[in-house]
Amino acid sequence: MKVSCSEFTVALVLWAAMPCQIQAGWLQGSGSTKSTMAVNPLPPHGGGAPRVLGEDLKETESLDVAEPVGTSSFDDDRDQPLMEDLNLLSELLSGIVNREDAQSHNLYEEFRALGMQRAEDLDDIAGLEKMISKAKELTADQALAVTRTFSIMLNLVNAAEVTHRFRVLRKFADQQDEEDVESSAVGGPLPNVEDSFRGTAQALLKANTATKEQIYDQLLKQKVEIVLTAHPTQVQRKSLLRKYATVTETLSHLERPDLNSFERAQAKQKLEREISSIWGADEIRRTKPKVQQEAAGGLAILESVLWEAVPDYLRNLDTQCQLSLGKSLPIDVSPIKFASWIGGDRDGNPNVTPEVTREVVLQQRLRASRLLIRDL
């Protein structure tokens, strides 16, 4: 099926304006939207919004449950910092596009206004027809500029959502710590929700369903294997992924209450530099990556995220075991392991030869050694 430039432009703008997504909050600036945070802890029992649970989950009387993706109602108090981040990023991007290409900026703002109109009233057929008509008038270059601007903004929205997710989780953890002190309950670094080890262990012990020893033995038997593969739809270059990660880190840095006005201004200038470099960069690969390059991309995920995140989680799990079960995890327990298909998957790719597989494995072993040496 072929899709014209105008059809793609309208589809992208409409997707950005979907009221069930947090992007609509950026387009609308209203409180009638839904959030798409991957994990959104629910308020304590006895207050807050009604729980929306997955069909396969049952609410218990003693625990909260992490709410499924996309079901959390927009909350003015909780989500106001997210809206401020989105407004900041939108203003920075809009200013950069206006300086570099005023015509593209005007088209972007016009389609954004049409998206706002559509998000406010889904029955407004006239607004939709106007958007379609306007999109048909675009040249290929204009359509590219508009869709590219929206695409960058939506990636910035994702970066802001990551920051907000951690913000909400930290607040939830602080509330749990206060409740644990008041109730003299067993605390810990893991969240006290049903789909967490801490909440599960406490629920089983309270119901006399299992002993501490039984829970401990079952925990030691748990195995999770994360398999890395070359994702064909991930067309963004590693350098751009790092830039969006830097945007997330800088937004988190701006959360610090001890920043003075100069430090805050510097952080905003850093955001502007990153967004400017994103706007000026070629976002997609123009040539098909080699198998070795795909393998390097998989290693980048390990180095930038998993190398720190997995040990942090295991240390938290060990601490939680000590508090909830009275035992530490054995030093040789590895509940999380990694594997990779990249460079070894014989699925018809003629470029994956035995020589290439050997080269990829040697590069992975070399990089793992360097990471270990770096941490020693």
C-alpha positions as CSV (number, residue, x, y, z in Angstrom):
1,M,0.0,0.0,0.0
2,K,1.4,3.4,-1.0
3,V,0.9,6.4,1.2
4,S,1.1,9.9,-0.1
5,C,3.0,12.8,1.6
6,S,-0.3,14.5,2.5
7,E,-1.8,11.3,3.9
8,F,1.3,10.7,6.1
9,T,1.3,14.3,7.3
10,V,-2.3,14.1,8.3
11,A,-1.8,10.7,10.0
12,L,1.1,12.0,12.0
13,V,-0.7,15.2,13.1
14,L,-3.8,13.2,14.1
15,W,-1.6,10.7,16.1
16,A,0.0,13.6,17.9
17,A,-3.4,14.9,18.7
18,M,-5.0,11.7,20.0
19,P,-6.8,12.6,23.3
20,C,-5.9,9.2,24.8
21,Q,-2.2,10.1,24.7
22,I,-0.2,12.5,26.8
23,Q,0.7,14.2,23.5
24,A,-2.7,15.7,23.4
25,G,-2.0,17.4,26.7
26,W,1.0,19.1,24.9
27,L,-1.3,20.0,22.0
28,Q,-4.3,21.1,24.2
29,G,-2.8,22.2,27.4
30,S,-6.0,20.9,29.1
31,G,-6.7,18.5,31.9
32,S,-8.9,16.1,29.8
33,T,-6.2,13.9,28.6
34,K,-4.8,10.5,29.5
35,S,-1.2,9.7,30.4
36,T,0.9,6.9,28.8
37,M,3.5,6.4,31.5
38,A,4.6,2.8,31.5
39,V,4.4,2.5,35.3
40,N,2.2,4.8,37.3
41,P,1.8,3.8,41.0
42,L,-1.8,4.1,42.3
43,P,-2.7,6.2,45.3
44,P,-3.0,4.5,48.7
45,H,-6.3,2.8,49.6
46,G,-9.0,5.0,50.8
47,G,-8.5,7.8,48.4
48,G,-7.6,8.9,44.9
49,A,-9.0,7.9,41.6
50,P,-10.7,4.5,41.0
51,R,-8.3,1.8,40.1
52,V,-8.2,0.4,36.5
53,L,-6.7,-3.1,36.6
54,G,-5.8,-5.5,33.8
55,E,-8.3,-8.3,33.2
56,D,-5.8,-10.9,34.6
57,L,-5.2,-8.9,37.8
58,K,-7.3,-8.9,40.9
59,E,-7.0,-6.1,43.5
60,T,-6.1,-7.2,47.0
61,E,-7.1,-5.5,50.2
62,S,-3.6,-4.7,51.4
63,L,-1.7,-3.7,48.3
64,D,-1.8,-1.3,45.3
65,V,-1.1,-2.5,41.8
66,A,0.9,-0.8,39.2
67,E,-1.6,0.6,36.6
68,P,-1.4,-0.7,33.0
69,V,-0.1,1.5,30.3
70,G,-2.4,4.2,29.0
71,T,-5.1,3.9,31.7
72,S,-4.0,6.6,34.0
73,S,-6.2,9.8,34.0
74,F,-4.5,13.1,33.6
75,D,-4.0,14.7,37.1
76,D,-3.3,18.5,37.3
77,D,-1.3,18.3,40.5
78,R,0.7,15.2,39.6
79,D,1.3,15.9,35.9
80,Q,1.8,19.7,36.0
81,P,5.6,19.3,36.0
82,L,5.3,17.1,32.9
83,M,3.3,19.8,31.1
84,E,5.9,22.4,32.1
85,D,8.7,20.2,30.6
86,L,6.7,19.7,27.4
87,N,6.0,23.4,27.1
88,L,9.7,24.1,27.6
89,L,10.8,21.6,24.9
90,S,8.1,22.8,22.5
91,E,9.2,26.4,22.9
92,L,12.8,25.5,22.3
93,L,12.1,23.4,19.2
94,S,9.7,26.0,17.8
95,G,12.3,28.7,18.3
96,I,15.0,26.7,16.6
97,V,12.8,25.8,13.6
98,N,11.8,29.4,13.3
99,R,15.4,30.6,13.1
100,E,16.4,27.9,10.6
101,D,13.3,27.7,8.4
102,A,10.6,30.2,9.1
103,Q,8.2,28.7,6.4
104,S,8.5,25.3,8.0
105,H,7.9,26.8,11.4
106,N,4.7,28.5,10.2
107,L,3.4,25.3,8.7
108,Y,4.2,23.4,11.8
109,E,2.3,25.9,14.0
110,E,-0.6,25.8,11.6
111,F,-0.9,22.1,11.7
112,R,-0.4,22.1,15.4
113,A,-3.4,24.5,15.8
114,L,-5.4,22.1,13.6
115,G,-4.4,19.3,15.8
116,M,-5.5,21.2,18.8
117,Q,-8.9,21.8,17.2
118,R,-9.2,18.1,16.3
119,A,-8.2,17.0,19.8
120,E,-10.8,19.2,21.4
121,D,-13.7,17.9,19.3
122,L,-13.3,14.6,17.6
123,D,-16.7,15.2,15.8
124,D,-15.4,18.3,14.1
125,I,-15.3,17.0,10.6
126,A,-14.7,20.5,9.1
127,G,-11.5,20.8,11.0
128,L,-10.3,17.4,9.8
129,E,-11.2,18.3,6.2
130,K,-9.3,21.5,6.5
131,M,-6.3,19.7,7.7
132,I,-6.5,17.2,4.8
133,S,-7.0,20.0,2.3
134,K,-4.0,21.9,3.7
135,A,-1.8,18.7,3.6
136,K,-2.7,18.2,-0.1
137,E,-1.3,21.6,-0.8
138,L,2.1,20.8,0.6
139,T,5.1,20.1,-1.6
140,A,7.2,17.1,-0.8
141,D,9.8,19.2,0.8
142,Q,7.2,21.0,2.9
143,A,5.6,17.8,4.0
144,L,9.0,16.4,5.0
145,A,9.7,19.5,7.1
146,V,6.3,19.4,8.9
147,T,6.4,15.7,9.6
148,R,10.0,15.9,10.7
149,T,9.3,18.6,13.2
150,F,6.3,16.7,14.6
151,S,8.5,13.5,14.7
152,I,11.2,15.3,16.7
153,M,8.6,16.8,19.1
154,L,7.1,13.4,19.8
155,N,10.5,12.0,20.5
156,L,11.0,14.9,22.9
157,V,7.7,14.1,24.5
158,N,8.9,10.5,25.1
159,A,12.1,11.9,26.7
160,A,10.0,14.1,29.0
161,E,7.7,11.2,29.9
162,V,10.7,9.2,31.1
163,T,11.7,12.0,33.4
164,H,8.2,12.3,34.7
165,R,7.9,8.6,35.3
166,F,10.9,8.7,37.6
167,R,9.5,11.8,39.2
168,V,6.3,10.0,40.1
169,L,8.0,6.9,41.2
170,R,10.3,8.9,43.6
171,K,7.3,10.6,45.0
172,F,5.5,7.3,45.5
173,A,8.5,5.8,47.1
174,D,8.8,8.7,49.6
175,Q,5.1,8.3,50.5
176,Q,5.7,4.6,51.1
177,D,8.7,5.3,53.3
178,E,6.6,7.7,55.4
179,E,3.8,5.1,55.7
180,D,6.3,2.4,56.7
181,V,7.7,4.5,59.5
182,E,4.2,5.3,60.8
183,S,2.9,1.7,60.6
184,S,6.2,0.1,61.6
185,A,5.9,-2.1,58.5
186,V,8.8,-3.8,56.8
187,G,10.3,-1.2,54.4
188,G,12.8,-1.6,51.6
189,P,14.1,-0.2,48.3
190,L,11.5,-2.0,46.1
191,P,7.9,-0.6,45.8
192,N,5.2,-2.1,48.0
193,V,2.9,-3.1,45.1
194,E,1.5,-6.5,44.1
195,D,3.6,-6.8,41.0
196,S,6.9,-6.2,42.9
197,F,8.9,-8.8,44.9
198,R,8.4,-6.8,48.1
199,G,4.6,-6.6,47.8
200,T,4.3,-10.3,46.7
201,A,6.4,-11.6,49.5
202,Q,4.5,-9.5,52.1
203,A,1.1,-10.6,50.7
204,L,2.2,-14.3,50.8
205,L,3.5,-14.1,54.4
206,K,0.4,-12.2,55.6
207,A,-1.9,-14.8,54.1
208,N,0.2,-17.6,55.5
209,T,0.4,-19.0,51.9
210,A,4.1,-19.5,52.1
211,T,6.9,-19.4,54.6
212,K,10.0,-17.2,54.3
213,E,12.1,-20.2,53.4
214,Q,9.7,-21.3,50.6
215,I,9.7,-17.8,49.1
216,Y,13.5,-17.6,49.3
217,D,13.9,-21.0,47.6
218,Q,11.5,-20.1,44.8
219,L,13.3,-16.7,44.3
220,L,16.6,-18.5,43.8
221,K,15.0,-20.6,41.0
222,Q,13.7,-17.6,39.0
223,K,15.5,-17.0,35.7
224,V,15.1,-14.2,33.2
225,E,17.0,-14.2,30.0
226,I,17.0,-11.0,27.9
227,V,17.8,-11.7,24.3
228,L,19.1,-8.8,22.2
229,T,18.3,-8.7,18.5
230,A,18.8,-6.3,15.6
231,H,15.5,-4.4,15.5
232,P,14.7,-3.6,11.8
233,T,12.3,-0.7,12.8
234,Q,15.0,1.1,14.9
235,V,16.2,3.4,12.1
236,Q,17.5,6.2,14.4
237,R,21.3,6.4,14.7
238,K,22.9,5.8,18.1
239,S,24.1,9.4,18.3
240,L,20.5,10.6,18.2
241,L,19.4,8.1,20.7
242,R,22.1,9.4,23.0
243,K,21.0,13.0,22.4
244,Y,17.4,12.2,23.5
245,A,18.8,10.4,26.5
246,T,20.8,13.6,27.3
247,V,17.5,15.6,27.1
248,T,16.0,13.3,29.7
249,E,19.0,13.6,31.9
250,T,19.0,17.4,31.6
251,L,15.3,17.6,32.5
252,S,16.0,15.5,35.6
253,H,18.9,17.9,36.4
254,L,16.5,20.8,36.3
255,E,14.5,19.1,39.0
256,R,17.2,19.9,41.6
257,P,15.9,22.5,44.1
258,D,19.4,23.7,44.9
259,L,20.2,25.1,41.3
260,N,20.8,28.8,41.2
261,S,19.5,30.9,38.3
262,F,22.9,30.7,36.4
263,E,22.9,26.9,36.7
264,R,19.3,26.7,35.6
265,A,20.0,28.9,32.6
266,Q,23.0,26.7,31.7
267,A,20.9,23.6,31.7
268,K,18.3,25.2,29.5
269,Q,21.0,26.2,27.1
270,K,22.2,22.7,27.0
271,L,18.7,21.5,26.1
272,E,18.6,24.0,23.3
273,R,22.0,22.8,22.0
274,E,20.9,19.2,22.0
275,I,17.6,20.0,20.3
276,S,19.4,22.2,17.7
277,S,21.8,19.4,16.9
278,I,18.9,16.9,16.6
279,W,17.1,19.3,14.2
280,G,20.3,19.7,12.1
281,A,21.1,16.0,12.0
282,D,20.1,13.4,9.5
283,E,17.8,11.3,11.6
284,I,17.8,8.0,9.8
285,R,20.5,5.7,8.4
286,R,20.9,6.1,4.6
287,T,22.8,2.8,4.2
288,K,21.9,-0.7,5.5
289,P,24.1,-1.4,8.6
290,K,26.5,-4.3,8.5
291,V,26.1,-7.2,10.9
292,Q,29.0,-5.9,12.9
293,Q,27.4,-2.5,13.2
294,E,24.1,-4.1,14.4
295,A,26.0,-5.9,17.0
296,A,27.7,-2.7,18.1
297,G,24.2,-1.2,18.5
298,G,23.2,-4.0,20.8
299,L,26.3,-3.4,22.9
300,A,25.3,0.2,23.1
301,I,22.1,-0.8,24.9
302,L,24.1,-2.9,27.4
303,E,26.6,-0.1,28.0
304,S,24.2,2.8,28.3
305,V,21.3,1.2,30.2
306,L,21.6,-2.4,31.4
307,W,25.2,-2.3,32.7
308,E,24.2,0.1,35.5
309,A,20.5,-0.7,35.8
310,V,20.7,-4.5,36.3
311,P,23.3,-4.4,39.1
312,D,21.3,-1.6,40.8
313,Y,18.2,-3.7,40.7
314,L,20.0,-6.8,42.0
315,R,21.4,-4.8,44.9
316,N,17.9,-3.5,45.7
317,L,16.6,-7.1,45.5
318,D,19.3,-8.3,47.8
319,T,18.5,-5.6,50.4
320,Q,14.8,-6.4,50.1
321,C,15.5,-10.1,50.7
322,Q,17.4,-9.2,53.9
323,L,14.5,-7.0,55.2
324,S,11.6,-9.3,54.1
325,L,13.1,-12.7,54.4
326,G,16.1,-12.3,56.7
327,K,18.6,-13.6,54.1
328,S,20.9,-12.2,51.5
329,L,21.1,-13.5,47.9
330,P,24.0,-16.0,47.4
331,I,26.9,-14.4,45.6
332,D,26.7,-16.8,42.7
333,V,23.0,-16.3,42.0
334,S,22.3,-14.7,38.5
335,P,18.5,-14.4,38.0
336,I,19.0,-12.1,35.0
337,K,21.1,-13.3,32.0
338,F,21.7,-11.9,28.6
339,A,21.9,-13.5,25.1
340,S,22.1,-12.1,21.6
341,W,21.0,-13.2,18.2
342,I,22.9,-10.4,16.5
343,G,25.7,-11.8,14.3
344,G,24.6,-15.4,14.9
345,D,21.0,-15.7,13.7
346,R,20.9,-17.9,10.6
347,D,17.5,-16.6,9.3
348,G,18.3,-16.2,5.7
349,N,20.7,-13.3,6.0
350,P,23.6,-14.2,3.7
351,N,25.9,-11.7,5.4
352,V,25.8,-13.8,8.7
353,T,28.7,-16.1,8.0
354,P,30.7,-18.2,10.5
355,E,33.5,-15.7,10.1
356,V,31.2,-12.8,10.9
357,T,29.8,-14.6,14.0
358,R,33.3,-15.3,15.3
359,E,34.2,-11.6,14.8
360,V,31.0,-10.4,16.6
361,V,31.6,-12.7,19.6
362,L,35.2,-11.6,19.9
363,Q,34.1,-8.0,19.9
364,Q,31.5,-8.6,22.5
365,R,34.0,-10.4,24.8
366,L,36.5,-7.6,24.3
367,R,33.9,-4.9,25.2
368,A,32.8,-6.9,28.2
369,S,36.4,-7.1,29.4
370,R,36.8,-3.3,29.0
371,L,33.6,-2.6,31.0
372,L,34.8,-4.9,33.8
373,I,38.3,-3.2,33.8
374,R,36.6,0.2,33.9
375,D,34.6,-0.7,37.0
376,L,37.5,-2.2,38.9
